Amino acid sequence: MMWIPPYFAAIYEFRPPKSHYHSSVDESPRYVIAFRGTITKPESVSRDLELDLHILRNGLHETSRFEIAIQAVRNVVATVGESNVWIAGHSLGAAMALLAGKTMAKTGIFLQAFLFNSPFFSAPIERIKDERVKHGLRIASSVITAGLAFATKKSYQNSRSVDPFAALSAWIPFLFVNPGDHLCSEYIGYLEHRKKMDDFGIGAIERLATRNSLGGLLMGAMGRDSEPLHLIPSANLIVNVTPCQDFKEAHGIHQWWRPDLDIKSKLYNYK
């Protein structure tokens, strides 16, 4: 194991016994690059909270921590190849891994990614119990977002442009979320809403809305053009439906290795 300074991630090397190398079904990676979440230790809490704010304002890619992280990912991939590298993270670390994965995918390198409780900053629509109200709000949000995107020409700059959102669709990270964690639960509605909009025959509106966000569009109108981190085309969504006592448990990393873990999974492939 090798730590990435200032100790916000670790690179783990898998060294199996010699007999293990001859397994034809082995899919284990040679390296796993894991990014930690926010911790409350005095030497790191202020910097971690600052980075959390960068996620909120879609500015994580501008930080020195991400510059170190993406360089480490590139170096390892260049040395051993993309098929031998997995990336993972929890909370703030999941956001870092998500951004690293998206950045690499834009260059045609698709890394296996495991993202636990990755932040999705949005209005907490998923917490509404009434399904009709919830769906109505999502439709309204999609129409407004698509309208603003069209008005600001955010979706396509010209007819010959390649849609960068669709270009990422071949990258399918594993997203681990908990409905009781309001920091990540919006991924559930964000991904499921596309199918419902297709069923209603208005999938084109959702396809435009799903690659934009109201916050990102408003920031763009103010001269700060940045891509919302949480918007992704495809994902393997794993939802923990095991009852949790509180937000701390629903957001914590330990929930994912509970012996009584009850999960539901679904593949969302952007088309």
Stockholm file with secondary structure:
# STOCKHOLM 1.0

chainA/1-271         MMWIPPYFAAIYEFRPPKSHYHSSVDESPRYVIAFRGTITKPESVSRDLELDLHILRNGLHETSRFEIAIQAVRNVVATVGESNVWIAGHSLGAAMALLAGKTMAKTGIFLQAFLFNSPFFSAPIERIKDERVKHGLRIASSVITAGLAFATKKSYQNSRSVDPFAALSAWIPFLFVNPGDHLCSEYIGYLEHRKKMDDFGIGAIERLATRNSLGGLLMGAMGRDSEPLHLIPSANLIVNVTPCQDFKEAHGIHQWWRPDLDIKSKLYNYK
#=GR chainA/1-271 SS CEEETTTTEEEEECCCCGGGGGCTTCCCCSEEEEECCCCCCTTTHHHHHHHHHHHHTTCGGGSHHHHHHHHHHHHHHHHHCGGGEEEEEETHHHHHHHHHHHHHHTTTCCCEEEEESCCCCSCCGGGCSCHHHHHHHHHHHHHHHHHHHHHTTCSCSSTTCCCHHHHTTTCCCEEEECTTCTTTTHHHHHHHHHHHHHHTTCHHHHHHHTTCCHHHHHHHHTTCCCCCTTCCSCEEEEEECSCCSSHHHHHCGGGGGCTTCCEEEEEECCC
#=GC SS_cons         CEEETTTTEEEEECCCCGGGGGCTTCCCCSEEEEECCCCCCTTTHHHHHHHHHHHHTTCGGGSHHHHHHHHHHHHHHHHHCGGGEEEEEETHHHHHHHHHHHHHHTTTCCCEEEEESCCCCSCCGGGCSCHHHHHHHHHHHHHHHHHHHHHTTCSCSSTTCCCHHHHTTTCCCEEEECTTCTTTTHHHHHHHHHHHHHHTTCHHHHHHHTTCCHHHHHHHHTTCCCCCTTCCSCEEEEEECSCCSSHHHHHCGGGGGCTTCCEEEEEECCC
//
